[in-house]
């Protein structure tokens, strides 16, 4: 029943809860909170036991090797990644990684490109295209370093003739960066379309079928996760930003743009804001219970 009910299920396995950044929207400073306890690295033997104990799935379930930390900080992370790749060989499951991009060294980029398609996508949390905005949101970060790492990855992927991992470039819309959402899309559209991806995939037939609609690189304008008392304002900012910059979902062989206007909080309709031609209409939908408890269990 689990497999039939949640085709997009995945398990989060947190390699570490350390992070090199101190982002303004993160929970690191919330006391009490998930980071109230002492931070550490998951022991590689424990990781292997967890991975070995998880049952083989009959659908393309994902193993997300992160939660609230930066996974590449764990010195054993390449070993963990290699073990999971061997374990999943010939199986439909895949590996998913989120990173802030500071540790995409030449060695790590090669590790990702040599994954044989078991890492179909890599999500990079960026949230800015201007250095001053990046410094304000992703404190202690270096946008120039991250941008250089991403551009190097795009070039090396193109030169290798491989199609995967594709990149999901994430932009969480908030008041601090709302005025540069359109600039962010224009910058990365140019860089992505300028790179020429190869055609090899290495994906199993089942996994390829599952990811057919996400085979291009992605710019994802994400809604911020805030407490309920701040939700209405956050979603008004999201809706206003989408309308102001004419953002809309789109899909091409090179680039997919994800904009989510479904299930907006009541009051986020901002009826007085002009709607650009072709922009998606906002609509009110019933609030739904969160399904993460059932389909995305997290092992800290």
N, C-alpha and C positions, 0 to 999 in steps of 0.2 A: 504494500500500500504506500509506503514511503516513496518508493521509486516512481509510482504512478502519480502521486500527489504533487511532488516537488521536483520537476525536471531541472530546476536551476539550483539544486541543493549543493551545499559545500560545507566543509569542515574548516574552521580556523584553528591553526596550531601556531601559537605565539613563540617564535624563536627567542625573542627578547622583548622586554618592555623598556629598555633604554632607548633614547632618541637623541640625536645630535642637535635637534631643533627645539624651540620652545614656542610653538605656534599659538596665536591668540585664541583660536577656536578649539584647542585641544583640552583634554581633561587632566593634563599633568598637574595643574595647580589646584584642582578641586580637592579639597580636604574636608570630610572624608570622600573617597572616590576610589576608582579602580587602581590608582597609582599610590594609594596611601601606604601600601606595604613596601618593604625593601625591594628594589629592582634587581634583576639578575638575568642570566642567560639560561635557556633550557639546555640541560645536559644532553649531549648527542645520543647517549645510550637510552635515555628516557624517550627522546624523539623517535628512535628506531622502534622501541617497544610500542609507542602509540601508533606509529604508522603501520607496523606489522599487525596490530590487533584490530585495526579498522577493517570491517568486512568489505570484500570486493563488491562493487556496485554494478548494476546492469544498465545504468545510464551514465552519461558523461558528467559525473559529479566532480566537483573541484576540491582541491586541497589548497587553502589559502594560508601561506606560511607567514602570517603576520597577524597582529591585532592592533595594539596601540603603540608599538615600538617600531624602530627602523631595523628590518631583519638583517641587513648586511652588516650591522655592527657586531653581530655574534660571530666570533672568529671561526666557529665550527659550521657556519651556515652553508658554505660550499659543500662540505661533507654531507650535511643533512639533505641538501638538494640532490646530490648525486645518489644517495641511498634511495630517496623517494622515486627518482627517475627509474632506477633499476627495478624497484618494487612494482611500479605501474607499467612496466614494459608489456605490451600486448593486451593491456586492459583499457577500458574506455575512459577511466578517470584522467584528469589533467591537473596541472599545477598552476596556481595563480599567485602572483606576487605584487604587493604594493610597496612603493619606495618613494623617498623624496628626491632620489636621483644623485645625491652627493657622492655615492660610492660605486657608481657605474664605471669602474676602472676598466682598462683594456682587458684584464684577466676576467673580470666579471662579465663584461659584454661578450667575450668569447664563450664563457660557460653558458650563458643564456642562448646564444645562437647555435650552440652545439647540443641543445636539448632534444633534438629530433622531433620537434613539434609538441613535446609534452608540456611546454610552457607556451601556450598559444597567445597569451597577452601579458603585458607588463603595464601596470597602472602607475603613473607618475603624478604625484600631488604637487601642482605648481601654483595655481591661484593668482598669478600675476604675470605681467609681461614687462613691467617697468621695475627697475632695480629698487627704487625707493619704496614702492608698494610692497614688493617682496620682502624687504627688510622689516617693514612694519608688521606684516602678517606672519611670515615665517622667520621669526627672530633667530639669530645666529646663523642664518643661511646665506648662501652665495649664489645668486641667480645666474651670474656669468658662468660659474663652474657647472651648474646643472644644465644650462643651455648647451654649453660645449659638449657635455657628456651625451645629451640626447642627440645632438646633431652628429656626433661621432658614431653613435649606435645606428642612426638612420643610414649613414654612409656605409658602415661596415656590413649592415644587413643587405644593402643593395649590392655591394661588391661580392658578397658570399652567394648571391642567387637564392637566398632563403626568404620565405614569406613570413616566418614567425620567429620570435614573438612580434605581434602587432603591439602598438603603443596606445594606451588610453591616457590622454593628457587632460588632467582633471582641473577644473576651475570652479571652486566653491564660491557662489555669488554671495557677497555680503556688502555692507555699506562701505567698507574700506577699499574694495576693488571694483565696485559696480561700474564706474565710469570707463573702465578699460576692457570690458568684456568683448566688445567688437574688435578692438585692437589685438587682443589675445587670439581671437579666431583668425583674423587676417594674417598675423605673423606665422602661426603654425600651419595654416592652410598653404601658405607659400613654401614653407620648409618641407612639408610632407609631400606635396605634389612635385616638388623639385627632385625628390629622391626617387629612384627607380627600384622598386622591389623586385626580387626574383620570383619565380613561380613554384619552387619546390616547397613542400609543406611537411612531409613526414607524418601527417596525421592519419590516425585510423579512420576508417569509413564512418564509424558512428560519431566520433568526435568531430570530424569535418562536417557532418550533417548538422550537428548541434550548433556549430559556430559559423555556418554559412553566411548568416546575416551580419557577422562581425569580423569579416576577413580583412577589412580595411583598418587603417589607423583611425583613432577616434578622438574628437574633442568633446568632452562631457561637461556641460554646464550643470553643476550639481547644486541641489538645495542643501542649505546648511542644517546641521543637526543641533538644535538648541532646546532648552527646557520649554515646556508648554507655555509658560508665561511670556516667552519671547517669540513664540512661533508665528503669531499673526504678523508682527512687524517684519520678521525675516522673510515671510512668503510674499508680503507686499513688495519688499525690495526686490525679490526674485522676479515677480511678475512685471514690475516697472522696468527692470533692467532688460528683460527679454523684449519688451515692447519698444523701449527706447532704441535698442541696437538692432531691432529687426531680426532677432535670433529665431531660428526655426529648425526643426529636425530635418536632416537631409542625409542622403546616402549616395555615394559615388564609389567607383572602384578604388579610389585613393583615400577618401576621407568620409567618415560618418560623423555627423554632429548630433549629439543627444541633448535635447531640451525637454524638460519634464514639466508639463502644466496640468497633469491629471491630479485629481484629489487634493487641490489646493485648499488651504484653510479658508473657512467662510470669512469674508471680509477682504480677501486678497484679490478681489476682482478689479480694483482700481478703475471704475467705469469712466472716469474723466480723462484717463490717459489715452492719447491717440493710438490707434492700432495701425501699424504699417501694412501696406498691401501684402497679402500672402502670409501674414503672421498667424499663428494658431490662435484660435479663440479660447479664452479662459472659461472654465466651467466649474461648477461646484459639484462635488461628489461626496457621498457619505464617507465618514471616517471609518477606516478599516482597522481591525486588530493587526498587530505586528506578527508576521509569520516567522521571524528570525528564531524564535524559541524552538521551532519545530524543524526548520530546514537549514539553519546555520549555527550549530552548536560551536562554542569556542572553548579551546583547551589552553589555559593560561600557562 
